[in-house]
Amino acid sequence: MTEPEEDREKTGKTDRVLYSPDGDPHHTLAQAPQPDEHPPVTVTRDDRTEVIDDEQ
């Protein structure tokens, strides 16, 4: 794997790629596909996955 060029200055152009939710610098947050709802929060213990209840 190649090493990143750390000495290159970050620009507004690179920030758009870094902070774009879908990695496409041409999409704004409003244009990027958003999930209809959030998936449930889960935790895995001893190879078992459990859904965490928000109301605890």
VENPE-V906186 format. One line per field, one symbol per residue. ss: DSSP state (2 for helix, 1 for strand, 0 for the rest). phi: phi as a letter, one per 40 degrees, with the letter a starting at -180 (. if undefined). A space follows every 10 residues. Layout:
ss->???
phi->???
This chain:
ss->0000000000 0222222200 0000000000 0000000000 0111100111 100000
phi->.ccccccccc bdccccccbc cbgbccccdc cccbccaccc cbbbbfgbbb cccccc
